[in-house]
Amino acid sequence: MTTDTTMTAAVYSRFGAPEEVHLDQRAIPSPKPGEVLIRVHASTVSVGDHRARARDIPAGLGVLAAIGLGVLRPSRPILGMDAAGVIAAVGAGVTAFAPGDRVIASTGGAFGGHAEYVRLPADGPITRAPDTMTFEEAVTLVFGGITAQCFFTQVAIGPGTSVLVNGASGAVGTAAIQLAKQLGADVTAVTSGGNAPLVTSLGADRVIDYTREDFTAGGDTFDVIVDCVGNAPFSRVGRLINPGGALLLVISDLRSMVSSRWHTRRSGKFVTWNVGRPGADDLAYLVSLADSGRFRPVIDRTFDLADIVEAHRYVDTGRKRGNVVLRITHLESDAIRPGAAGTKK
Ligand SMILES: NC(=O)c1ccc[n+]([C@@H]2O[C@H](COP(=O)([O-])OP(=O)(O)OC[C@H]3O[C@@H](n4cnc5c(N)ncnc54)[C@H](OP(=O)(O)O)[C@@H]3O)[C@@H](O)[C@H]2O)c1
């Protein structure tokens, strides 16, 4: 429960198992000039939270990850890479948002979404929440949606482009299918058989059950391959990519990262691991699709903040479908009072 100055947050002070995460009271941040304070109603527990908490980092990237996550102990004790909620206060100079606005935001590598309040730069990836969605639905646009969208803006996808999505049933994969279909692509989804109905319902034209069939063995080729699993480096799938096509490595190890430019130069096929800089425009595009019924939230399970350990345990299975939502409920009397944290108009 919040007081005027404190909030409930899910925190971890050591890297490790889900049980390292527990609820604690933290100071409600005050928005500085150019920042907003969001009263969070929903976040997701993503594979990004799992990776940070468990230090489950792709090969070769441990040192780089330690810079962002902390060396001996977590430098960002509140996880949560996204948030949906209401602007509670704005810092000096913020005109794009006002208290009361319903928003969704990507907190990204700064984390912080698993708390009653989060403070963010107003010019970052924040936008109005879709009118048609609850906060629990709206927050599912952020983690997978912004990732898929940022990769797709780097390549040409249009009517008839053949796109293979490896790992199609996760948060990024379910978004990638929907965004590719939106652009008119012909989509092949790689997932296990049990998830075939899900990916088909999102628009996939063809499904390859990876438990029965190796998608690299069939002789089919694609204009764009999106790897959301980490088992499709250029050395394995380069020959499946049509001339001038692209390999989007949503997850990759250091070796794939350093060789991507070389592969691009040598093959003429664009290979990238770089998501780019997610912005408010990317989120706004997702919202416009959602508001017109062209992007569907995919929610596997919903947990209350109090059940954060359970939520982490479930995400740790690696089997989640779409998103695991974290519901953060507030008592009306818990709302911060004017002046307690920045400007509340
Ligand atoms: N570059 C970036 O900025 C960025 C951003 C977001 C995420 N990522 C990374 O992208 C990856 C995907 O993220 P996510 O959120 O989509 O993950 P996720 O939601 O945790 O993915 C879970 C899904 O992966 C599927 N899966 C597991 N093994 C598979 C395999 N061998 N072949 C096909 N599907 C398989 C599972 O389906 P089954 O149960 O059917 O196996 C499950 O539905 C993660 O490694 C994450 O760290 C990178």
Ligand as a Chemical Component Dictionary entry (heavy atoms), coordinates in Angstrom:
data_LIG
# 
_chem_comp.id                   LIG 
_chem_comp.type                 NON-POLYMER 
_chem_comp.pdbx_formal_charge   0 
_chem_comp.three_letter_code    LIG 
# 
loop_
_chem_comp_atom.comp_id 
_chem_comp_atom.atom_id 
_chem_comp_atom.alt_atom_id 
_chem_comp_atom.type_symbol 
_chem_comp_atom.charge 
_chem_comp_atom.model_Cartn_x 
_chem_comp_atom.model_Cartn_y 
_chem_comp_atom.model_Cartn_z 
_chem_comp_atom.pdbx_ordinal 
LIG N1  N1  N 0  16.784 -7.438  -29.405 1  
LIG C1  C1  C 0  15.871 -6.948  -28.582 2  
LIG O1  O1  O 0  15.771 -5.745  -28.376 3  
LIG C2  C2  C 0  14.916 -7.903  -27.945 4  
LIG C3  C3  C 0  13.695 -7.430  -27.459 5  
LIG C4  C4  C 0  12.800 -8.358  -26.930 6  
LIG C5  C5  C 0  13.156 -9.693  -26.836 7  
LIG N2  N2  N 1  14.372 -10.088 -27.275 8  
LIG C6  C6  C 0  14.743 -11.503 -27.222 9  
LIG O2  O2  O 0  13.939 -12.158 -28.178 10 
LIG C7  C7  C 0  13.664 -13.483 -27.748 11 
LIG C8  C8  C 0  12.161 -13.738 -27.851 12 
LIG O3  O3  O 0  11.491 -12.940 -26.913 13 
LIG P1  P1  P 0  9.981  -13.251 -26.561 14 
LIG O4  O4  O 0  9.547  -12.241 -25.600 15 
LIG O5  O5  O -1 9.209  -13.472 -27.790 16 
LIG O6  O6  O 0  10.168 -14.654 -25.808 17 
LIG P2  P2  P 0  9.054  -15.565 -25.122 18 
LIG O7  O7  O 0  7.734  -14.888 -25.187 19 
LIG O8  O8  O 0  9.566  -15.993 -23.814 20 
LIG O9  O9  O 0  9.053  -16.844 -26.098 21 
LIG C9  C9  C 0  8.420  -17.985 -25.663 22 
LIG C10 C10 C 0  8.017  -18.798 -26.865 23 
LIG O10 O10 O 0  9.184  -19.316 -27.502 24 
LIG C11 C11 C 0  8.793  -20.504 -28.147 25 
LIG N3  N3  N 0  9.943  -21.376 -28.402 26 
LIG C12 C12 C 0  10.804 -21.882 -27.491 27 
LIG N4  N4  N 0  11.725 -22.646 -28.110 28 
LIG C13 C13 C 0  11.422 -22.641 -29.421 29 
LIG C14 C14 C 0  12.004 -23.222 -30.584 30 
LIG N5  N5  N 0  13.094 -23.983 -30.505 31 
LIG N6  N6  N 0  11.442 -22.972 -31.790 32 
LIG C15 C15 C 0  10.340 -22.196 -31.905 33 
LIG N7  N7  N 0  9.738  -21.623 -30.843 34 
LIG C16 C16 C 0  10.280 -21.833 -29.621 35 
LIG C17 C17 C 0  7.837  -21.140 -27.175 36 
LIG O11 O11 O 0  6.909  -21.881 -27.930 37 
LIG P3  P3  P 0  6.795  -23.468 -27.721 38 
LIG O12 O12 O 0  6.258  -23.654 -26.332 39 
LIG O13 O13 O 0  5.900  -23.846 -28.825 40 
LIG O14 O14 O 0  8.192  -24.006 -27.849 41 
LIG C18 C18 C 0  7.167  -19.964 -26.463 42 
LIG O15 O15 O 0  5.828  -19.729 -26.900 43 
LIG C19 C19 C 0  14.201 -13.606 -26.320 44 
LIG O16 O16 O 0  15.410 -14.327 -26.362 45 
LIG C20 C20 C 0  14.457 -12.180 -25.905 46 
LIG O17 O17 O 0  15.511 -12.075 -24.990 47 
LIG C21 C21 C 0  15.256 -9.230  -27.831 48 
# 
loop_
_chem_comp_bond.comp_id 
_chem_comp_bond.atom_id_1 
_chem_comp_bond.atom_id_2 
_chem_comp_bond.value_order 
_chem_comp_bond.pdbx_ordinal 
LIG N1  C1  SING 1  
LIG C1  O1  DOUB 2  
LIG C1  C2  SING 3  
LIG C2  C3  SING 4  
LIG C2  C21 DOUB 5  
LIG C3  C4  DOUB 6  
LIG C4  C5  SING 7  
LIG C5  N2  DOUB 8  
LIG N2  C6  SING 9  
LIG N2  C21 SING 10 
LIG C6  O2  SING 11 
LIG C6  C20 SING 12 
LIG O2  C7  SING 13 
LIG C7  C8  SING 14 
LIG C7  C19 SING 15 
LIG C8  O3  SING 16 
LIG O3  P1  SING 17 
LIG P1  O4  DOUB 18 
LIG P1  O5  SING 19 
LIG P1  O6  SING 20 
LIG O6  P2  SING 21 
LIG P2  O7  DOUB 22 
LIG P2  O8  SING 23 
LIG P2  O9  SING 24 
LIG O9  C9  SING 25 
LIG C9  C10 SING 26 
LIG C10 O10 SING 27 
LIG C10 C18 SING 28 
LIG O10 C11 SING 29 
LIG C11 N3  SING 30 
LIG C11 C17 SING 31 
LIG N3  C12 SING 32 
LIG N3  C16 SING 33 
LIG C12 N4  DOUB 34 
LIG N4  C13 SING 35 
LIG C13 C14 SING 36 
LIG C13 C16 DOUB 37 
LIG C14 N5  SING 38 
LIG C14 N6  DOUB 39 
LIG N6  C15 SING 40 
LIG C15 N7  DOUB 41 
LIG N7  C16 SING 42 
LIG C17 O11 SING 43 
LIG C17 C18 SING 44 
LIG O11 P3  SING 45 
LIG P3  O12 DOUB 46 
LIG P3  O13 SING 47 
LIG P3  O14 SING 48 
LIG C18 O15 SING 49 
LIG C19 O16 SING 50 
LIG C19 C20 SING 51 
LIG C20 O17 SING 52 
# 
